[in-house]
């Protein structure tokens, strides 16, 4: 978030923080969630790159 938007929101009474602060997570819980996100993103990327190496009938 840019500084101007943050200042504007804070002036209107909003509190700016992280999900860790909002949910009251420990450092370990935050690390676990970040690990799960990184793994899911890597898996999605791998699945997207995957192509069918031997389409039906091509090398049969």
C-alpha positions in Angstrom: 0.0 0.0 0.0 1.4 3.4 -0.8 2.1 5.9 1.9 -0.6 8.4 0.9 -3.4 5.8 1.0 -2.1 4.5 4.3 -2.1 8.0 5.8 -5.6 8.6 4.4 -7.0 5.4 5.9 -5.3 6.1 9.3 -6.7 9.6 9.4 -10.2 8.1 8.9 -9.7 5.8 11.9 -8.6 2.6 10.2 -5.8 0.5 11.7 -3.2 -0.8 9.4 -1.5 -4.1 10.2 -0.6 -7.5 9.0 -2.7 -10.7 9.0 -0.4 -11.9 11.8 -1.5 -9.0 14.0 -5.1 -9.3 13.1 -5.4 -13.0 13.8 -3.0 -13.0 16.7 -0.7 -15.6 15.1 2.7 -16.7 16.6 5.8 -16.5 14.4 5.7 -20.3 14.0 2.1 -20.2 12.8 2.9 -17.4 10.4 5.9 -19.3 9.1 3.8 -22.4 8.6 1.2 -20.5 6.6 3.8 -18.8 4.4 5.4 -22.3 3.8 2.0 -23.7 2.7 1.4 -20.7 0.4 4.8 -21.1 -1.2 4.3 -24.8 -1.7 0.8 -24.4 -3.3 2.2 -21.7 -5.6 5.1 -23.9 -6.7 2.8 -26.8 -7.3 0.4 -24.7 -9.3 3.3 -23.4 -11.4 4.6 -27.0 -12.0 1.1 -28.2 -13.0 0.8 -25.3 -15.5 4.2 -26.1 -17.1 3.4 -29.8 -17.3 2.6 -31.1 -20.8 1.4 -34.5 -22.0 4.7 -36.2 -23.0 3.0 -39.0 -25.0 -0.5 -38.1 -26.4 -2.6 -41.1 -27.1 -1.6 -42.9 -30.3 1.5 -40.9 -31.1 4.1 -43.4 -30.0 1.9 -46.5 -29.7 
